[in-house]
Structure formats: structure tokens, C-alpha cells
Amino acid sequence: MCEVFAMNGTALRRVNEELKEFYSHSDKHPNGWGLALLEPDMTNWEKEPLCANESRYLRERLSEPIMARSVMAHIRYATIGNVEWRNCHPFCGRDRSGRQWVFQHNGTIFDYPPLHPYVNVQQGDTDSERILLYFLDRIDRKMEESGHVLSKEERFRLLDGIVCDMAHGNKLNLVFFDGELLYVHTNCRGTLHIRQEDGCVMFSTQPLSVGEWEPLAFMQLLAYENGQPAFAGTKHDGEYVEDPEAVGQLYLAYSGL
């Protein structure tokens, strides 16, 4: 699959060492890398369809201080979608209020019919991009119905219901940012970890060497703001357990065999 990393905090923090260790895992996840420095009104995001350990650009990027209050990073092992720039994470989009969303995913959607219409409108061909497009459409629809821009709590409660529904039968390790809240979710035991310290929280698929890490509470959408817990969603029962046979059948379906 893939690996994800994220940080959310109150003050600018240098993240070079964490990113260097995270990207060093790319030998096993060689199909692209991404990096997003997150701010409320604008995100600086960059990515390449190249193994992070082979990227001259990324090596030079990490040789200079990288300072951020919030950051997301991704290394890809392609399951659904070709090895192309348009299929690398993170994915970015805006809802009708102008709010920018930044999204990355470690997992696979085996069956979720509400995502099917987005095959014809997405830029790439990953199931991950379809999730973001579906989220944005649901946010837009809710704003149209309510007649106002959604509050943080309204956005969270809407997405919590979607994630609870989507988690059943699918691997849904998610990290995404809406300009205020950093959302995290895992439904696969032991595949997303958390490290907390004063004014900062970090998430990583695998524990990194610095600091104390523990498994993130799973089967529940969580949101953080300024390094602190903001919202906790519904505890659902959609645990995903790796099934190599199901993954193999999905690969065959998408390869056209």
C-alpha cells in the first residue's frame, strides 16, 4: 500500500528530520512522493511520480530548512492507478465556499457505489481522488441545503457519517486538512500511529525514531486543531483486515484482465 505522515501544531516547526526518515521508507513504496505545507488560506504542495529516494529535487528540498505549522507527506505504492503525477498524493480541491481541502489516503476501496460517478470526472484514475471529489460534493450539497457556509462542527459531523459508511469492506486510512481541522482515520489495526507533545501532534504509518509513538485509536474519525484534539466521531465497527485474495482480484479487474 502507501505510507502517510502528518503534523499539526501551533507554531512553525522544522520537520526535516521527520520527513527524511519518512521518505527513506520509499524503497518499499517507490511509485511517487508528495509534500504539502498547510496554511489556512493556501497550501504549498508538490509531488513527483518517482521514488522519493531517487528524487534529486526532494533531496535538495530537504537540504534546506522546511518550516511549517502543519504538514502532510505521502509515499505511494500503486494499487489502483498508473504511476503518473496526477495519481500521486496529496490531492487538492476547493468546495463552493472557496475552502481548500488537501487529502491523502493509504488503502483501497473495494466497493463503494457512491464513488462510481467520479470515474468520469477525476483527473487521474485512483480511488483516493474519487474519495476527495465525493467529500467535496457532499460538503457543497449540505451548504446548498442549509443555505450557509458550514461550521467546523457541521463539516466534521457530515464527514463522520460518510467515513463510518465507507469504512465497511474498505481500507480507509485517511489524513486530510480543510484549512482549520486536520482529520485522521484508520480502520486497519496498527497501521497509523500518533505522537503527541506540547503544541504539536504527529501521525505516521510507521513509528519514526524520534519521540514516543503509539497506535492511533481506530475505527473512529478524529480531528485536530492547533495540535489539540478538536472532535471525535462515531465509533464504528468497520474494521478492515488485510485479504490478499481480494486485493489480487481487484488488481485483475483494474488491469482489464
Secondary structure, 3 states (H helix, E strand, C coil): CCEEEEEEEEEEEECHHHHHHHHHHHHHCCCCEEEEEECCCCEEEEEECCCHHHCHHHHHHHCCCCEEEEEEEEECCCCCCCCCHHHCCCEEEECCCCCEEEEEEEEECCCCHHHHHHHHCCCCCCHHHHHHHHHHHHHHHHHHHHCCCCCHHHHHHHHHHHHHHHCCCCEEEEEEECCCCEEEECCCCCCCEEEEECCEEEEECCCCCCCCCEECCCCCCEEEECCEEEEECCCCCCCCCCCHHHHHHHHHHHHCC
